[in-house]
Amino acid sequence: MFDAYKIRKDFPILEKKIEGKRNTYLDTAASAQKPQCVVDIMMDVYLNEYANVHRGSYYLSEKITNRYEESRKLIKNFINASSEREVIFTRNATEGINIVASCFGMDNLNANDEILLSTAEHHANLVTWQQCAKETGAKLIYFDLDENGEFVWDKFINKLTSKTKIVAVTAMSNVLGTIFPIKEICKEAHKFGAKVLIDACQFIVHDKVDVLDIDCDFLVFSGHKLYGPTGIGVLYAKYDILEKMSPYQFGGDMIEHVYYDKTIFGLPPQKFEAGTPAIVQAIGLGEAIRYLNNFDINDIKKHEQELTKYTTLKLQEVDGLKIIGNAKNKGGVFSFDINGIHPQDLAFVLGKEGIGVRTGHFCAEPLVNKLGYNSLTRASLGIYSTKEDIDILIETLYKAKKFFI
């Protein structure tokens, strides 16, 4: 059976006391904690195997190059890409979206075109395409969710036209927890000739991502949300699209030949990985995927679905608390407001009890403002989350209510 308490032991930081209390970490949507194996492999590489990649024919360089490229293969298999050449290492998902906007959007969009987003997008997706539209003259179009944060098919379809060239959507909202029907979105968008980019940052840690089945053109995610290190992310793109895209940056390791008067660029993914990459971080991400491969994704999904239901019921029992986002198909993200308590004050009290939550607009300011708030509190679940975490949260919410109200 799936045992979250046993899993917690794989994450050393969760055994540490916070303010003398149990570490009740409920901020995985912002950044996940790291299992010991990820920390160990990165330390081992730095201490015993470090060199630069793709540049040396000596033992250390060859060994670390193999490790680095093995991570690419692990990612290829993890998302079921057709080839490792479709997997590009980036600094994070944000850079992945910027690559697509800069190298595909700028070259293929004009004033007659439209870019379609949902109103629930993270700034990484919204701001990037906003700037792309500004530069190309393309029009930015948004489709709404309903009052419960539910994806409504008609609201999406009604905004999809022959002018739509890019559809860029999250797979799971980091504010509402709403899970989008990304396979169906891709199928419908392709009927209109549009390319689809999926922001899978929140979704990929909770459910299976199969890019061939989804049939997305682009997909991005960040390592630090996938129990891996910061400073590393992934852009997946169909190879025939990558071949035609211009490079994002220029310099070493992304070239085939350089002459004084011209340069011949390398093939993907080399073409999009200029300079010395985040070598150890990429290896750390590969190890995080190895760790997750020890589990059946369906067991993770079942555990988190049960915990999501439990958390919803417990939060609903707190008088004056409103959950923001009640979609039927929802992941373990709970944004909420308590009447009479500012989120920052609430987070301070929770923090003193060893509880880590997020406050603010969660890099989705237009959505939070649209919902009628300037700031919210957010608790989010991970593979190591337990009912005990939720019980401690609820108990402390009642303490906060007595103190502030």
C-alpha positions in Angstrom: 0.0 0.0 0.0 1.0 3.6 -0.6 2.5 4.9 2.7 3.0 8.6 2.9 4.6 8.3 6.3 7.2 6.0 5.0 7.8 8.3 2.0 8.3 11.3 4.4 11.4 9.5 5.7 12.9 9.9 2.2 12.8 13.7 2.7 15.2 14.7 5.4 13.9 18.2 5.8 10.5 16.9 6.8 12.1 15.3 9.9 13.3 18.7 11.0 11.5 20.7 13.6 10.1 24.1 12.6 9.7 26.6 15.5 9.9 23.5 17.7 7.0 21.9 15.9 6.4 19.2 13.3 7.3 20.4 9.8 3.9 20.6 8.2 4.9 21.5 4.6 1.9 22.6 2.6 3.6 24.6 -0.2 4.5 21.9 -2.7 2.7 23.9 -5.5 5.4 26.6 -5.1 8.3 24.1 -4.8 8.5 20.5 -3.7 10.9 19.2 -1.1 13.8 16.9 -2.3 14.3 13.2 -1.4 17.7 12.2 0.0 18.6 10.4 -3.2 18.5 13.6 -5.2 20.7 15.4 -2.7 23.1 12.5 -2.6 23.6 12.2 -6.3 24.2 15.9 -6.8 26.7 15.9 -3.9 28.4 12.8 -5.3 28.8 14.3 -8.8 30.3 17.5 -7.4 32.7 15.6 -5.1 33.7 12.7 -7.3 32.6 13.1 -11.0 32.4 16.7 -11.9 33.7 18.0 -15.3 32.1 19.8 -18.2 29.9 17.9 -20.7 30.2 17.4 -24.4 33.7 18.9 -24.5 36.2 16.4 -23.2 37.5 12.9 -24.2 38.9 12.2 -20.8 37.3 9.9 -18.1 35.4 12.5 -16.0 34.0 14.4 -18.9 32.8 11.3 -20.7 31.3 9.9 -17.5 29.3 13.1 -16.6 28.3 13.6 -20.2 26.7 10.1 -20.1 25.0 10.9 -16.8 23.7 14.2 -18.2 22.3 12.6 -21.4 20.9 9.7 -19.4 18.7 12.2 -17.6 17.4 13.4 -21.0 16.5 9.8 -21.8 14.8 9.4 -18.4 12.7 12.5 -19.2 11.9 11.3 -22.7 10.5 8.1 -21.3 8.8 9.8 -18.4 6.7 12.0 -20.7 6.7 9.4 -23.6 8.3 11.7 -26.2 9.3 10.1 -29.5 13.0 11.0 -29.1 15.5 12.5 -26.7 16.0 15.2 -29.4 12.6 16.6 -28.4 13.7 17.2 -24.8 15.4 20.5 -24.2 16.9 21.4 -20.9 16.0 24.9 -19.7 16.5 26.9 -16.4 12.8 26.4 -15.6 9.3 26.2 -17.3 9.3 30.0 -17.6 12.3 29.9 -19.9 10.7 27.1 -21.9 7.7 29.3 -22.6 9.9 32.2 -23.5 11.8 30.0 -26.0 8.5 29.0 -27.7 7.3 32.6 -27.7 10.6 34.0 -29.0 11.6 31.3 -31.5 8.2 30.2 -32.7 5.8 32.9 -31.9 7.9 35.9 -33.1 8.6 34.1 -36.4 5.1 32.8 -37.1 2.6 35.4 -35.7 1.4 38.6 -37.3 -1.4 41.2 -36.8 -4.0 38.9 -38.3 -3.4 36.2 -35.8 -4.8 35.4 -32.3 -3.2 33.8 -29.2 -5.7 32.0 -26.9 -5.1 31.7 -23.2 -7.4 30.9 -20.2 -8.0 33.6 -17.5 -6.3 31.2 -15.0 -2.8 31.3 -16.4 0.4 31.8 -14.4 2.4 35.0 -15.2 5.0 32.8 -16.9 2.4 32.0 -19.6 0.4 35.2 -19.6 3.1 37.8 -19.5 5.3 36.0 -22.1 2.5 35.8 -24.6 1.3 39.3 -23.8 4.8 40.6 -24.8 4.8 38.3 -27.9 1.4 39.8 -29.0 2.8 43.3 -28.4 5.8 42.6 -30.6 4.0 40.8 -33.4 0.7 42.6 -33.4 -1.2 39.4 -32.8 -4.3 39.7 -30.6 -4.4 38.1 -27.1 -7.7 36.4 -26.5 -8.9 34.9 -23.1 -11.5 32.3 -22.3 -13.1 32.2 -18.8 -13.8 29.4 -16.4 -17.1 29.4 -14.5 -17.8 30.7 -11.0 -16.6 27.5 -9.4 -13.3 27.6 -11.4 -14.6 24.8 -13.6 -13.3 24.4 -17.2 -16.3 25.0 -19.5 -16.0 23.5 -23.0 -18.2 26.0 -24.7 -16.3 29.0 -23.2 -13.1 27.6 -24.8 -14.7 26.6 -28.1 -16.4 29.9 -28.6 -13.0 31.7 -28.6 -11.3 29.3 -30.9 -11.3 30.5 -34.5 -9.4 30.2 -37.8 -7.3 33.2 -36.6 -6.1 31.2 -33.5 -2.5 30.3 -34.1 -1.4 29.5 -30.5 -3.3 28.0 -27.6 -1.3 28.2 -24.4 -2.9 26.8 -21.3 -2.1 25.3 -17.9 -2.8 21.6 -17.3 -3.7 22.5 -13.7 -4.3 25.9 -12.2 -1.9 26.8 -9.4 -4.7 29.0 -7.8 -7.9 27.0 -8.4 -6.5 23.4 -8.7 -8.7 23.0 -11.8 -7.4 20.3 -14.1 -7.9 21.2 -17.8 -8.8 18.6 -20.5 -5.6 19.1 -22.3 -5.9 16.2 -24.7 -9.3 17.4 -25.9 -8.0 21.0 -26.1 -5.2 19.9 -28.4 -7.5 17.9 -30.6 -9.9 20.8 -31.1 -7.2 23.4 -31.5 -5.5 21.3 -34.2 -8.7 21.3 -36.2 -8.2 25.0 -36.6 -4.5 24.7 -37.4 -3.3 26.1 -34.1 -0.3 24.9 -32.1 -0.8 24.1 -28.5 1.6 24.8 -25.5 0.8 23.0 -22.2 2.2 24.4 -18.9 2.4 21.1 -17.0 4.2 22.4 -13.9 1.5 21.7 -11.4 0.0 18.7 -13.2 3.0 16.5 -13.9 3.7 15.8 -10.2 0.2 14.4 -9.7 -0.7 12.5 -12.9 0.8 10.8 -15.9 1.9 13.0 -18.8 2.0 11.3 -22.2 2.9 13.9 -24.9 2.1 11.4 -27.7 -1.3 10.7 -26.3 -2.0 14.4 -25.5 -0.6 15.3 -29.0 0.6 18.7 -27.7 3.1 20.7 -29.8 4.9 22.1 -26.8 5.0 21.2 -23.1 7.0 22.7 -20.2 7.7 21.8 -16.6 10.1 22.8 -13.9 12.4 20.4 -12.0 11.9 22.0 -8.6 8.2 21.1 -8.6 9.0 17.5 -9.6 11.0 16.8 -6.4 14.2 17.8 -8.3 16.5 20.8 -7.9 16.0 24.4 -8.9 17.7 25.9 -11.9 16.5 23.1 -14.3 13.4 22.7 -16.4 12.3 21.0 -19.6 10.8 22.1 -22.8 9.3 19.3 -24.9 8.5 20.1 -28.6 7.7 18.0 -31.6 10.9 17.6 -33.6 9.6 18.8 -36.9 8.7 22.1 -35.2 12.1 22.4 -33.4 14.0 21.9 -36.7 12.3 25.0 -38.1 12.7 27.2 -35.1 15.5 29.7 -34.7 17.9 29.4 -31.8 17.0 31.3 -28.6 20.6 32.1 -27.5 23.9 32.0 -29.2 27.4 30.8 -28.1 29.2 27.6 -27.4 27.8 24.1 -27.6 24.8 25.0 -29.9 26.8 25.1 -33.1 27.9 22.7 -35.7 30.6 25.0 -37.3 31.6 28.6 -36.8 33.3 30.8 -39.4 34.3 34.4 -39.2 31.4 35.4 -41.5 28.7 32.8 -40.6 27.7 30.1 -38.2 26.0 26.7 -38.8 23.8 25.8 -35.9 23.6 22.3 -34.4 20.5 20.1 -34.5 17.9 20.1 -31.7 18.2 19.9 -28.8 21.8 21.2 -29.1 20.6 24.2 -31.0 18.6 25.5 -28.0 21.2 24.7 -25.2 23.8 27.4 -25.6 26.7 27.6 -23.2 27.6 25.3 -20.3 24.3 23.8 -19.1 23.0 23.2 -15.5 24.8 19.9 -15.5 24.4 18.7 -11.9 20.8 20.0 -11.8 19.9 18.0 -14.8 21.4 14.9 -13.2 19.4 15.7 -10.1 16.2 16.0 -12.1 17.0 12.6 -13.6 17.4 11.1 -10.2 14.1 12.7 -9.0 12.4 10.9 -11.9 14.1 7.7 -11.0 12.7 8.2 -7.5 9.1 8.8 -8.8 9.4 5.8 -11.1 9.6 3.6 -7.9 5.9 4.3 -7.5 2.8 3.6 -9.5 1.5 6.9 -10.7 -2.0 5.6 -10.1 -1.1 5.1 -6.4 0.1 8.6 -6.1 -3.0 9.9 -7.9 -5.3 7.9 -5.6 -3.5 9.1 -2.5 -3.7 12.7 -3.5 -7.3 12.5 -4.6 -8.4 11.0 -1.3 -6.4 13.7 0.6 -7.9 16.4 -1.7 -11.4 15.2 -0.7 -10.4 15.1 3.0 -8.9 18.6 2.9 -11.9 20.0 1.1 -14.3 18.6 3.7 -12.2 19.8 6.6 -11.8 23.4 5.2 -15.5 23.6 4.6 -16.1 23.0 8.3 -14.2 26.2 9.2 -16.8 29.1 9.6 -15.9 32.1 7.6 -13.5 30.2 5.3 -14.1 30.3 1.6 -12.3 27.9 -0.8 -11.5 29.6 -4.1 -11.9 27.0 -6.8 -14.3 24.1 -6.4 -14.0 22.3 -9.8 -15.1 18.7 -9.9 -11.8 17.7 -11.5 -9.4 19.4 -9.1 -5.9 18.7 -7.8 -4.5 19.2 -4.4 -4.3 23.0 -4.4 -6.5 25.0 -1.9 -6.6 28.8 -2.2 -8.8 30.2 0.5 -9.9 33.3 2.4 -11.0 33.7 6.0 -13.3 36.6 6.7 -11.5 39.1 9.0 -8.0 37.7 8.7 -5.4 39.0 6.3 -3.6 36.2 4.5 -0.2 37.5 5.7 -1.3 37.6 9.3 -2.7 34.1 8.9 0.5 32.8 7.4 2.5 34.2 10.3 0.4 32.3 12.8 0.6 29.2 10.8 4.3 29.5 10.4 4.8 29.7 14.2 3.1 26.3 14.3 5.5 24.8 11.8 3.0 25.1 8.9 4.3 26.3 5.5 1.7 27.9 3.2 1.8 30.5 0.4 0.2 33.9 0.4 -0.4 36.5 -2.2 -1.6 36.2 -5.8 0.6 33.2 -6.6 1.9 34.8 -9.8 -1.7 34.9 -11.2 -2.6 38.5 -10.2 -5.2 39.0 -12.9 -7.1 35.9 -11.9 -7.0 36.6 -8.1 -8.2 40.2 -8.8 -10.9 39.0 -11.1 -12.1 36.7 -8.3 -12.4 39.8 -6.0 -9.2 39.5 -3.9 -5.8 41.1 -3.7 -4.3 38.2 -1.7 -5.2 34.7 -0.7 -3.7 31.9 1.4 -2.8 28.6 -0.4 -2.1 25.2 1.0 -1.0 22.5 -1.5 -0.3 18.8 -1.3 2.6 16.5 -2.4 3.5 12.9 -2.4 4.5 13.1 1.3 1.4 14.9 2.5 -0.8 13.2 5.1 -4.2 13.7 6.9 -2.2 14.6 9.9 -0.8 17.7 8.0 -4.4 18.7 7.3 -5.6 18.2 10.8 -2.7 20.4 12.1 -3.6 23.0 9.6 -7.3 23.0 10.6 -6.5 23.1 14.3 -4.3 26.1 13.7 -6.9 27.9 11.6 -9.2 27.7 14.6 -6.5 29.1 16.8 -6.0 32.0 14.4 -9.7 32.7 14.3 -9.8 33.0 18.1 -6.8 35.3 18.1 -7.8 37.7 15.2 -11.6 37.6 15.3 
